[in-house]
Amino acid sequence: MRNIYNFSAGPAVLPEEVLEQARAEMLDWHGSGMSVMEMSHRGKEFMSIADKAESDMRELAAIPANYKILFLQGGASSQFAMVPLNLLGRSGKADYVQTGQWSEKAVGEAKNFGSIHIAASSESDGFNSVPLLAQWRISTDAAYVHYTSNETIGGVEFQWTPDLSAAEGDCKDIPLVADMSSNFLSRPLDVGKFGLIYAGAQKNVGPAGLVVVIIREDLLDVAPLSGIPAMLRYKTHADNASMYNTPPTYAIYIMGLVMEWLKRQGGLVAIEQRNIAKARLIYDLIDGSNFYRCPVNRADRSRMNIPFTLRDPSLDEIFLKLAQTRGLIQLKGHRSVGGMRASIYNAMPLEGVQALANFMQEFEKNHA
């Protein structure tokens, strides 16, 4: 057993069972005589690993048959360009919802390729909330509507799936695109409500270097912007089962082990209940204290990333150093926000969150 609890926002903690299995199979995967890192990506051994990882993900997330699952490289940031390059051909225009730094980055990249309209933004309140759907102003000729379901830095999370048919104007046929990098597979989701979902793996799914894209098949037929390289076309990867080039094989293998682990936990319904319980421990402590504060609107607080500040910022470094002596690491807030941030993804055990809560109570008692 490891003697630390890692609250890093990403790359993040992986299930210990997964790491143990990977260690046991490092030199020889299932009697093949090879490490997964040495396998041909087109060999029957690795193809069986990739096929099972995809099958397990499809089962866990109830992904319909008319959606392709792609295992790509470049992390979620690569999708800030790939999404507009592949989908803007519908009209040359797209709508984005801004709720924090990651959605802002997506907007900035998309503006290189077409006309981008901000359908809604919570910038006026410091990105501490999610704009209500009634506030969204969607362009009826938008090629797609993009939002970030969980802002890792600011700790703002959508607790609902946008229903574009309920928005003002005739929007029901506009594809909904979501960056789910930091809450993918942390709760059940209705994939059928989306045109495209993408998620960097290094939060809840696996190690860094892999991005999962789930795309409705009809969107593969949208003519991409002219002149884009084959590697940046979704259809290229869909037509080649994510094997057009050498994929991030070891990351896919670890992701497959995480899928198996999630199934053993009881699937997404069970993992969601555990995530709710973990988040409640910390938020209840913060709300019952005048020593700690969370700036995020209560209805929009993330279950995955909990930002908080101390009443006296001069205590921040003392808090972090003492926490580290207790085996509670990577609690420093993002440099653009400050304070603290506890990332409690799927693999963070309840015991780790309880240990953090106990430490926070003790620190408040000693320093209030």
Secondary structure, 3 states (H helix, E strand, C coil): CCCCEECCCCCCCCCHHHHHHHHHCCCCCCCCCCCHHHCCCCCHHHHHHHHHHHHHHHHHCCCCCCEEEEEECCHHHHHHHHHHHHHHHHCCEEEEEECCHHHHHHHHHHCCCCEEEEEEECHHHCCCCCCCHHHCCCCCCCCCEEEECEECCCCEECCCCCCHHHCCCCCCCCCEEEECCCCCCCCCCCHHHCCEEEEECCCCCCCCCCEEEEEEHHHHHCCCCCCCCHHHCHHHHHHCCCCCCCCCHHHHHHHHHHHHHHHHCCHHHHHHHHHHHHHHHHHHHHHCCCCEECCCCHHHECCCEEEEEECCHHHHHHHHHHHHHCCEECCECCCCCCCEEEECCCCCCHHHHHHHHHHHHHHHHHHC
